[in-house]
Amino acid sequence: MLSGFVTIALFGGPTSAHATVASQLCTGDPCVITGSHSIDDGSLLDFGAASVQLFGTLDLTQPSIGSGSVSIIAGDFSIETSGVLVANGGGQAPGGDVSIVVLGDIALIPQGLAIKTQGNPAGDIVLDAGGSVTGSGALNLTGQGPSTQGGDLTVSAGTDIVLSGLMQGDGTPSGQGGTFTFLAGASASLAGDMELAVGGTAIVEACDVLMTGSITATGTGGLVDVLGLDSLEMTGTYQADSVAAILIEWGPLADPPALGAATFVPGSVQALDPSATCGVVGDDDDSAGDDDDSAGDDDDSATGDDDDSATGDDDDSATGDDDDSATG
């Protein structure tokens, strides 16, 4: 089964008395943000169910205290062509944490940078959508400093993830790369390259997986883990710590996967997971099969020995020896 989706916790603790609030940035629906705005550490920007369009700059950079955190709640959220969200650490300060949680869709439209959380260590980014997460905007979570870690990126979508921008989470040579996780309820199409050098991790799981970008997770501990439940196609170059550190799995409906155009360095472990399904018809399926809720021997609405509404020895509403309401 596809990993369950949960609403990801927002960053930070209680909202500061001096925190930025959503109404200072825009009002209405759509709520359009223009110009450049400094965002206070710990701010919760709650736009309710409004669709938010960022054409300007949201800047969380505060060198004196590090970059802190900002959490955004909206109906939909888009970073438009001229928009950017910056949470750089500045100097040797840590990068800021950015959380965007929406009921609908998240769109990263810029051809260049969309979100930047560089620092020592880099900040984390959470993109959590009830609908889709799409776009070509780049995400920069690289670590800065002599020994530091790249930021963690978590992308969760109720439907599709379609990202084509560069995604960077490199650590410095004596540090470690970040962890990038992509969980989609329907499909994950990743054309953007991922840079996770110095032992970073990339995890991708969806019903349908298409990966045309490359992943660099070289260095001790580097890991690439991909699961395509109903279909799987990979055409890029994927590098990790060892052969065992590149794990490619697929479900029965994805067998055989399309991996012939992919390059795995130094190699990979590839395996069919017979239990990996994404709503397929089968014995335990909710729409067909022996245990189905609409047809079959144990069905709740059709004839069967244990059926609750049709004739059977144990039926509660029809004739049978143990029936509570009919003759026996």
PyMOL commands that set and color helices and strands:
alter all, ss='L'
color gray80, all
select helices_A, chain A and resi 22-24+243-245+252-254
alter helices_A, ss='H'
color red, helices_A
select strands_A, chain A and resi 31-33+36-38+43-46+51-54+57-59+69-74+76-79+84-86+97-102+106-108+113-116+125-129+133-135+138-140+153-157+161-163+167-168+179-184+187-190+194-195+201-211+215-216+223-234+237-239+246-250+263-265+269-272
alter strands_A, ss='S'
color yellow, strands_A
deselect
rebuild
show_as cartoon
